């Protein structure tokens, strides 16, 4: 694959939970990120489209088309693009094993890293007991999350006027509410267990909008985060080293400076 001007070439990119259709997503920031990175393989790890939102209120601004064109352009230049649907774009699971243009649609796959390790790649909603057994409750949770995002707009407008940085109500709640913290831990443990059962060295997933990398449960757990609030992605470099990119904490690509390094793991 031929890198775009001034872009950094890596072995693989992992992006999830863009939620095209939501009003509050950070599509412009994602476009900036994709201008700075090219990869041999780009994994779209679910919930790229938000079918729940689009079904209720169709919203498709021009920036969404630019994003899709950007991805397809990378595919034409040689990148392999793999789409693993999640619960918000579950309608795509009706097309598993097919291609839309140059984009493969599959439920799960194993990524072979440059250092020889293997990682299960999956959205992760299959291991969320609420999504699996009480879908109505998942929709209630989705409504509450969107309400928190709308409230955030007003809160952060005031914070900007006062000279403060962005603050996330939903992220604060996840870390402060005991049940939410417990859910994240159980989810991570379930995915780590699935990786062990699959005979691989780790798992790369999304779904819970909580980017992280650790080995707490005896295998490597990597979560890509989201582009609704946190603007996070996972990069694998050509030496097999994984890096968690927190895009909003990095230098602006338009400033002419290269992004600062984020946390890396081998």
TISETI-162658 format. One record per atom (N, C-alpha, C, CB): x negated, y, z; residue in one letter. Coordinates in steps of 0.2 Angstrom, whole numbers, padded with zeros to 4 digits, always signed. Each point is the difference from the previous one (the first is absolute). Last residue first. Glycine has a CB too. Example, Ala and Ser with C-alpha at 12.3 -4.5 7.8 and 13.67 -1.06 7.14 Angstrom:
<pts>
-0064-0011+0035s;-0004+0006+0001s;+0004+0005+0003s;-0006-0003-0010s;+0004-0025+0010a;+0004+0006+0000a;-0004+0006+0000a;+0009-0006+0006a;
</pts>
This chain:
<pts>
-0020-0022+0120x;-0003-0005-0005x;+0005-0006+0000x;-0012+0004+0003x;+0018+0023+0003x;-0001-0007+0003x;-0003-0005-0006x;+0009+0002+0009x;-0004+0027-0003x;-0001-0006-0004x;-0001-0006+0004x;-0005+0008-0009x;+0016+0019+0010x;-0002-0005+0003x;-0001-0006-0005x;+0006+0004+0011x;-0008+0019-0022x;+0004-0002+0005x;-0003-0006+0003x;+0010+0005-0006x;-0021+0017-0008x;+0001-0007+0001x;+0005-0002+0006x;-0012-0001-0004x;+0014+0023-0013x;-0004-0003+0005x;+0001-0007+0002x;+0000+0011+0005x;+0003+0002-0030x;+0003-0002+0007x;-0005-0003+0005x;+0011-0002-0007x;-0019+0020-0012x;+0002-0007+0001x;+0003-0002+0006x;-0009-0003-0007x;+0010+0028-0005x;-0004-0004+0004x;+0002-0008+0000x;-0002+0010+0008x;+0013+0009-0020x;-0007-0002-0003x;-0004-0004+0005x;+0001+0010-0006x;+0022-0002+0009x;-0005+0004+0002x;-0006-0001-0003x;+0006+0001+0011x;+0014-0014-0014x;-0001+0006-0005x;-0005+0005+0003x;+0012-0002-0003x;-0007-0018+0015x;-0003-0002-0007x;-0001+0006-0004x;+0005-0011+0001x;-0004+0012+0026x;+0005+0001-0006x;-0004-0002-0006x;+0007+0009+0006x;-0015-0019+0018x;+0000+0006-0004x;+0004+0000-0006x;-0011+0001+0004x;+0019-0017+0016x;-0006+0001-0004x;+0000+0007-0003x;+0000-0012-0002x;+0017+0002+0015x;-0005+0002+0005x;-0006+0002-0004x;+0005-0007+0009x;+0015-0002-0019x;+0001+0007+0002x;-0005+0003+0005x;+0012-0003-0001x;-0013-0020-0008x;-0001+0005-0005x;+0001+0007+0003x;+0004-0008-0009x;-0012-0015+0018x;+0005+0004+0002x;-0001+0007-0004x;+0000-0005+0012x;-0009-0022-0015x;+0000+0007-0002x;+0006+0004+0003x;-0005-0004-0011x;-0010-0020+0016x;+0006+0003+0001x;+0000+0008-0002x;+0003-0009+0009x;-0019-0013-0017x;+0000+0007+0003x;+0008+0002+0000x;-0012+0003-0004x;-0006-0026+0000x;+0007+0003+0000x;-0001+0006+0003x;+0006-0011-0001x;-0025-0005-0012x;+0002+0004+0006x;+0007+0003-0001x;-0013+0002+0002x;+0000-0015-0018x;+0005-0004+0004x;+0002+0004+0006x;-0005-0010-0004x;-0009+0018-0015x;-0004-0005+0005x;+0004-0004+0004x;-0009+0008+0000x;+0017+0009-0015x;-0002-0005-0004x;-0005-0005+0004x;+0000+0008-0009x;+0021+0005+0021x;-0006+0002-0004x;-0003-0006-0003x;-0002+0010+0007x;+0028-0004+0001x;-0005-0005+0001x;-0006+0002-0005x;+0008-0009+0003x;+0014+0022+0010x;-0005-0001-0005x;-0005-0005+0001x;+0001+0012-0003x;+0025-0002+0012x;-0006-0004+0001x;-0004-0001-0007x;+0006-0006+0009x;+0012+0026+0002x;-0001-0005-0005x;-0006-0004+0002x;+0005+0007-0009x;+0014+0015+0017x;-0006-0005+0002x;+0000-0005-0006x;+0001+0002+0013x;+0014+0018-0004x;-0004+0001-0006x;-0006-0005+0001x;+0004+0012-0003x;+0016-0006+0018x;-0007-0001+0002x;-0005+0001-0006x;+0004-0007+0009x;+0021+0009-0011x;-0003+0004+0004x;-0007+0000+0001x;+0010-0001+0006x;+0001-0011-0023x;+0006+0004+0003x;-0002+0005+0004x;+0007-0009-0001x;-0020-0009-0009x;+0000+0006-0003x;+0006+0005+0001x;-0008-0005-0009x;-0006-0018+0023x;+0006+0003-0004x;-0002+0007-0003x;+0008-0006+0007x;-0021-0018+0004x;+0004+0006+0002x;+0005+0002-0005x;-0010+0003+0006x;-0006-0023-0005x;-0001+0005-0005x;+0003+0007+0003x;+0000-0008-0010x;-0010-0014+0023x;+0007+0002-0002x;-0002+0007-0004x;+0006-0005+0010x;-0019-0019+0000x;-0001+0006-0004x;+0007+0003-0002x;-0012-0003-0004x;-0002-0017+0020x;+0006+0003-0002x;-0001+0006-0003x;+0006-0006+0010x;-0021-0018-0004x;+0000+0007-0002x;+0007+0002-0002x;-0012+0000-0004x;+0008-0018+0022x;-0001+0000-0007x;+0000+0008-0002x;+0004-0012-0002x;+0000+0004+0025x;-0005-0005-0003x;-0001+0000-0007x;+0004-0006+0009x;+0009+0022+0004x;+0003-0006+0000x;-0004-0006-0003x;+0011+0006+0000x;-0018+0018+0001x;+0003-0002+0007x;+0002-0007+0001x;+0003+0012+0001x;-0015+0003-0018x;-0001-0007+0000x;+0003-0003+0007x;-0010+0001-0007x;+0014+0023-0011x;-0003-0003+0006x;+0000-0008+0000x;+0004+0010+0006x;+0005+0016-0018x;-0004-0006-0002x;-0003-0003+0007x;-0003+0005-0012x;+0025+0013+0001x;-0005-0003+0006x;-0004-0005-0003x;+0008+0003+0009x;+0015+0015-0013x;-0006-0002-0003x;-0005-0003+0006x;+0002+0008-0010x;+0025-0006+0007x;-0005+0001+0005x;-0007-0003-0002x;+0009+0000+0009x;+0015-0001-0019x;-0003+0007+0000x;-0005+0001+0005x;+0011+0004-0005x;+0001-0025-0001x;+0001+0003+0006x;-0002+0007+0000x;+0000-0011+0006x;-0003-0003-0026x;+0007-0001+0003x;+0001+0005+0006x;+0000-0012-0005x;-0022-0001-0008x;+0003+0006+0001x;+0006+0000+0005x;-0004+0004-0012x;-0021-0020+0005x;+0007+0001+0000x;+0002+0007+0001x;+0002-0011+0004x;-0022-0009-0005x;+0001+0007-0002x;+0007+0001-0001x;-0012+0001-0005x;-0005-0021+0018x;+0006+0002-0003x;+0000+0008-0002x;+0006-0010+0006x;-0025-0012-0002x;+0003+0006+0003x;+0006+0001-0004x;-0010+0005+0004x;-0005-0024-0008x;-0003+0004+0005x;+0003+0006+0003x;-0010-0004-0006x;+0022-0020-0003x;-0004+0005-0003x;-0004+0004+0006x;+0008+0001-0010x;+0009-0020+0010x;-0007-0002-0001x;-0004+0005-0003x;+0004-0011-0002x;+0020+0010+0009x;-0001+0000-0007x;-0008-0001-0002x;+0009+0008-0001x;-0001-0006+0024x;+0004-0005-0003x;-0002-0001-0008x;+0009+0001+0009x;-0018+0018+0003x;-0003-0007+0002x;+0003-0006-0003x;-0003+0006+0011x;+0013+0015-0016x;-0006+0000-0003x;-0004-0007+0002x;+0000+0013+0000x;+0020-0008+0011x;+0002-0002-0007x;-0007-0001-0004x;+0011+0006+0001x;-0012+0003+0021x;+0001-0007+0000x;+0002-0003-0007x;+0004+0002+0012x;-0007+0021-0010x;-0006-0003+0002x;+0001-0007+0000x;-0004+0010+0006x;+0023+0002-0007x;-0003+0001-0007x;-0007-0004+0001x;+0006+0011-0003x;+0007-0009+0022x;+0003-0004-0004x;-0004+0000-0007x;+0011+0002+0006x;-0018+0013+0010x;-0002-0007+0002x;+0003-0005-0004x;+0000+0004+0012x;+0006+0019-0015x;-0007-0001-0002x;-0002-0007+0002x;-0002+0012+0002x;+0023-0006+0004x;+0000+0000-0007x;-0007-0002-0002x;+0009+0009-0001x;-0005-0005+0024x;+0003-0007-0002x;-0001+0000-0008x;+0008+0000+0010x;-0014+0020-0001x;-0005-0005+0002x;+0003-0007-0002x;-0004+0007+0010x;+0017+0012-0014x;-0006+0000-0004x;-0004-0005+0002x;+0001+0012-0001x;+0018-0010+0015x;+0001-0002-0007x;-0006+0000-0005x;+0012+0004+0002x;-0014+0005+0020x;+0001-0007+0000x;+0001-0003-0007x;+0004+0001+0012x;-0003+0022-0010x;-0007-0002+0001x;+0000-0008+0000x;-0004+0011+0006x;+0025-0001-0006x;-0004+0001-0006x;-0007-0002+0000x;+0008+0009-0002x;+0004-0010+0022x;+0003-0005-0004x;-0003+0001-0007x;+0010+0000+0006x;-0015+0016+0010x;-0003-0006+0002x;+0002-0005-0005x;+0000+0003+0012x;-0003+0023-0017x;+0005-0005+0002x;-0002-0007+0001x;+0008+0008-0006x;-0023+0009-0002x;+0002+0002+0007x;+0005-0005+0003x;-0003+0012-0002x;-0007-0012-0021x;-0005-0001+0005x;+0002+0001+0007x;-0008+0004-0008x;+0023-0001-0010x;-0003-0006-0001x;-0005-0002+0006x;+0002+0001-0013x;+0007+0021+0011x;+0005-0005+0003x;-0003-0007+0000x;+0009+0008-0004x;-0021+0009-0007x;-0001+0001+0007x;+0005-0005+0004x;-0003+0012-0002x;+0004-0011-0022x;-0007-0003+0003x;+0000+0000+0007x;-0006+0003-0011x;+0024+0008+0001x;+0001-0007+0000x;-0006-0004+0002x;+0007+0002-0009x;-0008+0022+0008x;+0005-0002+0006x;+0000-0008-0001x;+0007+0011+0000x;-0027+0005-0008x;+0005-0005-0002x;+0004-0002+0005x;-0008-0004-0009x;-0008+0027+0001x;+0001-0005+0006x;+0006-0005-0003x;-0004+0008+0009x;-0016+0012-0019x;+0006-0004-0001x;+0001-0005+0006x;-0001+0001-0013x;-0013+0021+0019x;+0000-0005-0006x;+0007-0004+0000x;-0013+0000+0001x;+0011+0026+0008x;-0002-0007+0002x;+0001-0004-0006x;+0004+0002+0012x;+0000+0023-0009x;-0006-0002-0002x;-0002-0007+0002x;-0003+0011+0002x;+0024+0001-0002x;-0003+0001+0006x;-0008-0002+0000x;+0011-0002+0006x;+0005-0001-0024x;+0000+0007+0002x;-0004+0002+0006x;+0011+0000-0005x;-0008-0023-0001x;-0005+0004-0005x;+0000+0007+0001x;+0003-0008-0008x;+0012-0005+0021x;-0007-0001+0002x;-0005+0003-0005x;+0003-0011+0005x;+0020+0012-0010x;-0001+0004+0006x;-0008-0001+0002x;+0012-0001+0004x;-0004-0013-0021x;+0000+0007-0002x;-0002+0005+0005x;+0010-0003-0008x;-0007-0020+0014x;-0007+0002-0003x;+0000+0007-0004x;-0002-0012-0001x;+0023+0004+0011x;-0005+0000+0005x;-0007+0002-0003x;+0006-0009+0006x;+0012+0005-0021x;+0001+0006+0004x;-0006+0001+0005x;+0012-0001-0002x;-0012-0019-0011x;-0001+0006-0004x;+0000+0007+0004x;+0005-0007-0010x;+0000-0015+0020x;-0007+0002+0000x;-0001+0007-0004x;-0003-0012+0001x;+0024+0001+0000x;-0002+0004+0006x;-0007+0003+0000x;+0009-0007+0006x;-0003-0008-0023x;+0004+0006-0001x;-0002+0005+0006x;+0009-0006-0007x;-0016-0016+0009x;-0004+0003-0005x;+0003+0007-0002x;-0004-0011-0004x;+0015-0003+0019x;-0006+0002+0003x;-0004+0004-0005x;+0000-0010+0008x;+0019-0001-0016x;+0002+0006+0004x;-0006+0003+0003x;+0011-0006+0002x;-0015-0014-0014x;+0001+0006-0004x;+0003+0006+0003x;+0002-0008-0009x;-0005-0012+0021x;-0006+0002-0002x;+0000+0006-0004x;-0004-0011+0000x;+0024+0001+0007x;-0003+0003+0005x;-0007+0003-0002x;+0006-0007+0008x;+0005-0007-0023x;+0004+0007+0000x;-0003+0004+0006x;+0010-0005-0004x;-0018-0017+0001x;-0002+0004-0006x;+0003+0007+0001x;-0002-0010-0007x;+0008-0006+0022x;-0006+0002+0002x;-0003+0005-0006x;-0002-0010+0007x;+0023-0001-0010x;+0000+0005+0005x;-0007+0003+0002x;+0010-0006+0004x;-0010-0011-0019x;+0003+0006-0003x;+0001+0005+0005x;+0006-0007-0009x;-0013-0014+0017x;-0005+0003-0004x;+0002+0007-0003x;-0005-0012-0002x;+0021-0001+0012x;-0004+0003+0005x;-0006+0004-0003x;+0004-0008+0009x;+0010-0007-0022x;+0004+0007+0002x;-0004+0004+0005x;+0011-0006-0002x;-0019-0016-0004x;-0002+0006-0005x;+0004+0006+0001x;-0002-0009-0008x;-0006-0012+0021x;+0005+0005+0002x;-0001+0006-0005x;+0001-0004+0013x;-0015-0016-0014x;+0006-0003+0003x;+0006+0005+0002x;-0008-0008+0004x;-0014+0012-0016x;+0002-0006-0002x;+0007-0002+0003x;-0012-0003-0001x;+0001+0024+0006x;+0002+0000-0007x;+0003-0007-0002x;-0009+0008-0002x;+0001-0006+0024x;+0006+0004-0001x;+0002+0000-0007x;-0004+0007+0009x;-0015-0018-0002x;+0006-0004+0001x;+0006+0004-0001x;-0007-0006+0009x;-0017+0006-0022x;+0004+0005+0005x;+0007-0004+0001x;-0006+0011-0005x;-0011-0019-0010x;-0002-0002+0007x;+0003+0005+0005x;-0010-0005-0004x;+0012+0007-0020x;+0002-0007+0001x;-0001-0002+0007x;-0003-0003-0012x;-0004+0024+0003x;+0007+0000+0003x;+0002-0007+0001x;+0003+0011-0006x;-0024-0005-0004x;+0000-0001+0007x;+0007+0000+0003x;-0011+0005+0001x;-0003-0004-0024x;+0003+0006+0003x;+0001+0000+0008x;+0005+0002-0011x;-0025-0015-0001x;+0007-0001+0000x;+0003+0006+0003x;-0001-0012+0001x;-0024-0002-0007x;+0003+0006-0001x;+0008-0001-0001x;-0011+0005-0006x;-0012-0019+0017x;+0007+0000-0002x;+0002+0007-0001x;+0002-0011+0006x;-0028+0004-0008x;+0005+0004+0003x;+0007-0002-0003x;-0008+0009+0004x;-0020-0018-0003x;+0006+0000-0003x;+0006+0003+0004x;-0004-0010-0006x;-0026+0011+0002x;+0006-0001+0005x;+0007+0000-0004x;-0007+0005+0009x;-0016-0001-0019x;+0003-0006+0000x;+0005-0002+0005x;-0011-0003-0003x;+0001+0025-0003x;-0005-0004+0005x;+0002-0007+0000x;-0002+0010+0007x;+0015+0006-0020x;-0007-0001-0003x;-0004-0004+0005x;+0001+0011-0006x;+0025-0016+0007x;-0004+0006+0001x;-0007-0001-0003x;+0006+0002+0010x;+0019-0012-0016x;-0007-0002+0001x;-0004+0006+0001x;+0002-0011-0006x;+0025+0006+0010x;-0005+0005-0003x;-0007-0003+0002x;+0008+0010+0001x;+0018-0021-0003x;-0006+0000+0003x;-0005+0005-0003x;+0003-0012+0004x;+0026+0013-0003x;-0006-0002-0004x;-0006-0001+0005x;+0004+0005-0011x;+0026-0001+0008x;-0006+0000+0004x;-0006-0003-0004x;+0006-0002+0010x;+0014+0007-0021x;+0003+0001+0007x;-0006+0001+0005x;+0010-0007-0003x;-0009+0016-0023x;-0001-0006+0003x;+0002+0001+0008x;-0009-0004-0008x;+0006+0016-0018x;+0005+0000+0005x;-0001-0007+0004x;+0008+0009-0006x;-0024+0008-0012x;+0002-0006+0002x;+0005+0000+0006x;-0011-0005-0004x;+0005+0023-0016x;+0000-0001+0007x;+0003-0007+0002x;+0001+0013+0001x;-0004+0000-0023x;-0006-0003+0002x;+0000-0002+0008x;-0006+0006-0010x;+0029-0004-0002x;-0006+0003-0003x;-0006-0004+0002x;+0005+0012+0000x;+0010-0021+0013x;+0003+0006-0003x;-0006+0004-0003x;+0010+0000+0009x;-0007-0028-0003x;-0004+0006-0001x;+0004+0006-0002x;-0010-0007-0003x;+0014-0018+0018x;+0000+0004-0006x;-0004+0006+0000x;+0012-0004-0002x;-0008-0011+0021x;-0004-0004-0006x;+0001+0003-0007x;+0002-0010+0007x;+0017+0017+0011x;-0007-0003+0001x;-0003-0004-0005x;+0004+0000+0012x;+0018+0013-0009x;-0005+0000-0006x;-0007-0002+0001x;+0007+0009-0004x;+0011-0005+0020x;+0004-0004-0005x;-0005-0001-0006x;+0011+0004+0004x;-0017+0009+0014x;-0002-0007+0001x;+0004-0004-0004x;-0002+0002+0012x;+0005+0022-0011x;-0006-0003-0005x;-0001-0007+0001x;-0005+0012+0000x;+0020+0000+0014x;+0003-0002-0006x;-0005-0002-0005x;+0009+0008+0002x;-0015+0001+0020x;+0001-0007-0001x;+0004-0003-0006x;+0000+0000+0012x;-0010+0022-0001x;+0000-0002-0007x;+0001-0007-0002x;-0007+0010-0002x;+0007-0003+0025x;+0003+0006-0004x;+0001+0000-0007x;-0004+0007+0009x;-0008-0024+0004x;+0008+0000+0002x;+0003+0006-0004x;-0002-0006+0011x;-0020-0001-0023x;+0001-0001+0008x;+0008+0000+0000x;-0010+0006+0003x;-0009-0013-0024x;+0006+0003+0003x;+0001-0001+0007x;+0005-0001-0011x;-0027+0002-0004x;+0003-0005+0004x;+0006+0003+0004x;-0012-0006+0001x;-0006+0010-0024x;+0006+0003+0004x;+0003-0006+0004x;+0002+0009-0009x;-0026-0003-0006x;+0004-0005+0003x;+0005+0003+0005x;-0009-0008-0001x;-0010+0014-0020x;+0005+0003+0005x;+0005-0006+0002x;-0002+0012-0005x;-0025-0008-0007x;+0006-0004+0001x;+0004+0003+0005x;-0007-0010-0003x;-0009+0024-0014x;+0002-0002+0006x;+0005-0006+0000x;-0003+0012+0005x;-0006+0000-0025x;-0003-0006+0003x;+0001-0002+0007x;-0008+0002-0008x;+0017+0017-0007x;-0007+0000+0000x;-0004-0006+0003x;+0002+0012+0001x;+0022-0010-0001x;-0002+0000-0007x;-0008+0000-0001x;+0011+0006-0003x;-0001-0004+0025x;+0001-0007-0003x;-0003+0000-0007x;+0010-0002+0007x;-0009+0023+0003x;-0005-0004+0003x;+0000-0007-0003x;+0000+0007+0011x;+0017+0007-0017x;-0006+0002-0003x;-0006-0004+0002x;+0005+0012-0002x;+0016-0015+0013x;+0000-0003-0007x;-0006+0002-0004x;+0012-0001+0000x;-0009+0012+0021x;-0001-0007+0001x;+0000-0004-0007x;+0005+0001+0011x;+0001+0022-0012x;-0007-0001+0003x;-0002-0007+0001x;+0001+0011+0005x;+0021-0006-0011x;-0004+0001-0006x;-0008-0001+0002x;+0009+0007-0005x;+0008-0007+0022x;+0000-0006-0003x;-0005+0000-0007x;+0012-0001+0004x;-0010+0021+0009x;-0003-0006+0004x;+0000-0006-0004x;+0003+0005+0011x;+0008+0013-0020x;-0007+0001+0000x;-0004-0005+0004x;+0002+0012-0001x;+0022-0012+0002x;-0003-0002-0006x;-0007+0001-0001x;+0011+0003-0005x;-0002+0005+0024x;+0001-0007+0000x;-0003-0003-0006x;+0010+0000+0008x;-0007+0023-0005x;-0007-0002+0003x;+0000-0008+0000x;+0000+0010+0007x;+0020+0003-0014x;-0006-0001-0005x;-0006-0003+0002x;+0005+0010-0006x;+0018-0016+0020x;-0003+0006-0003x;-0006-0001-0005x;+0003+0005+0011x;+0019-0017-0001x;-0006-0003-0004x;-0003+0007-0003x;+0005-0012-0002x;+0017+0001+0018x;-0005+0005+0000x;-0006-0002-0003x;+0005+0005+0010x;+0022-0014-0003x;-0006+0000-0005x;-0004+0006+0000x;+0007-0008-0007x;+0008-0004+0026x;-0001+0007-0003x;-0006+0000-0005x;+0005+0005+0011x;+0003-0026-0001x;+0005+0005+0003x;+0000+0007-0003x;-0002-0006+0011x;-0013-0011-0018x;+0006-0003-0001x;+0006+0005+0003x;-0005-0012+0000x;-0018+0016+0003x;+0001+0002-0007x;+0008-0003-0001x;-0012-0001-0004x;+0002-0004+0025x;+0001+0008-0001x;+0003+0001-0007x;-0009+0003+0008x;+0002-0025-0003x;+0006+0002+0005x;+0002+0007-0001x;-0005-0008+0008x;-0014-0001-0020x;+0006-0002-0003x;+0006+0002+0004x;-0005-0009-0006x;-0020+0017+0004x;+0004-0001+0005x;+0007-0001-0003x;-0007+0008+0008x;-0020-0013-0017x;+0007+0003-0001x;+0004-0001+0006x;-0001-0002-0012x;-0019-0005+0016x;-0002+0005-0004x;+0006+0004-0003x;-0010-0006-0004x;+0008-0014+0019x;+0003+0006+0001x;-0002+0006-0003x;+0002-0005+0011x;-0019-0015-0012x;+0007+0000+0002x;+0002+0007+0002x;-0001-0012+0003x;-0022+0007-0010x;+0002-0005+0005x;+0007+0002+0002x;-0012-0002+0003x;-0005+0005-0024x;+0005+0004+0002x;+0004-0005+0005x;+0001+0007-0011x;-0027-0007+0001x;+0005-0004+0003x;+0006+0005+0002x;-0008-0010+0003x;-0014+0010-0021x;+0004+0004+0004x;+0006-0004+0002x;-0003+0010-0006x;-0023-0014-0005x;+0006-0003+0002x;+0004+0005+0004x;-0004-0012-0001x;-0017+0018-0008x;+0001-0006-0004x;+0007-0002+0001x;-0012-0003+0001x;+0008+0029+0004x;-0001-0007+0002x;+0001-0005-0005x;+0003+0004+0011x;-0006+0025-0004x;+0002-0005-0005x;-0002-0007+0003x;-0002+0008-0010x;+0007+0019+0020x;-0003-0007+0001x;+0003-0004-0006x;+0000+0001+0012x;+0004+0023-0009x;-0006-0001+0003x;-0003-0007+0000x;+0003+0010+0007x;+0019-0004-0014x;-0005+0004-0004x;-0007-0001+0002x;+0009+0008-0003x;+0009-0016+0016x;-0001-0005-0006x;-0005+0004-0005x;+0011-0005+0002x;-0004+0017+0017x;-0004-0006+0002x;-0002-0004-0006x;+0006+0000+0011x;+0009+0018-0014x;-0007+0002+0001x;-0005-0006+0002x;+0005+0011+0004x;+0018-0015-0006x;-0003+0001-0006x;-0007+0003+0000x;+0011+0002-0004x;+0001-0006+0024x;-0002-0006-0003x;-0003+0001-0007x;+0010-0006+0006x;-0001+0025+0005x;-0006-0003+0003x;-0003-0006-0003x;+0004+0006+0011x;+0017+0002-0018x;-0006+0004-0002x;-0006-0002+0003x;+0008+0010-0002x;+0012-0020+0009x;-0002-0002-0006x;-0006+0004-0003x;+0012-0004-0002x;+0000+0000+0025x;-0006+0003-0002x;-0002-0002-0006x;-0003+0002+0012x;+0029-0002+0000x;-0006-0004-0001x;-0006+0005-0003x;+0007-0010-0002x;+0018+0014+0009x;-0006+0002+0004x;-0007-0003-0002x;+0008+0002+0009x;+0015-0007-0018x;-0002+0007-0001x;-0006+0002+0003x;+0012+0002+0000x;-0006-0027-0010x;+0001+0004+0006x;-0002+0007-0001x;-0003-0010+0006x;+0000-0005-0023x;+0008+0001+0001x;+0001+0004+0006x;+0002-0011-0006x;-0024-0004+0002x;+0003+0004-0005x;+0008+0000+0000x;-0010-0002-0007x;-0009-0008+0023x;+0007+0001+0000x;+0003+0006-0005x;-0001-0004+0012x;-0021-0008-0004x;+0000+0007-0003x;+0007+0002+0000x;-0009-0002-0007x;-0003-0019+0016x;+0005+0004+0003x;-0001+0007-0002x;+0000-0007+0009x;-0022-0006-0015x;+0007-0003+0002x;+0004+0006+0002x;-0004-0012+0003x;-0022+0004-0015x;+0005+0005+0002x;+0007-0003+0001x;-0007+0008-0007x;-0021-0014+0002x;+0006-0003+0003x;+0004+0006+0002x;-0006-0011+0004x;-0017+0005-0021x;+0004+0005+0004x;+0007-0004+0002x;-0005+0010-0006x;-0022-0018-0003x;+0007+0000+0001x;+0003+0005+0004x;-0001-0012-0001x;-0022+0012-0007x;+0002-0006-0003x;+0008-0001+0001x;-0011-0005+0004x;-0001+0029-0009x;+0000-0005+0005x;+0003-0007-0002x;+0001+0009+0009x;-0010+0018-0017x;+0002-0006-0002x;-0001-0005+0005x;-0003+0002-0012x;+0008+0026+0010x;-0004-0005+0003x;+0002-0007-0002x;-0003+0007+0010x;+0005+0017-0024x;+0003-0004+0005x;-0005-0006+0002x;+0011+0002-0006x;-0014+0017-0010x;-0001+0002+0007x;+0003-0005+0005x;-0001+0012-0003x;+0010-0014-0021x;-0005+0005+0002x;+0000+0001+0007x;+0002+0005-0011x;+0007-0029+0004x;+0002+0007-0002x;-0006+0005+0003x;+0012-0003+0000x;-0018-0023-0005x;+0003+0004+0004x;+0002+0007-0003x;-0007-0006+0009x;+0007-0019-0020x;-0004+0006+0000x;+0003+0005+0005x;-0002-0002-0013x;+0002-0026+0012x;+0004+0006+0000x;-0004+0006+0000x;+0009-0006+0006x;
</pts>
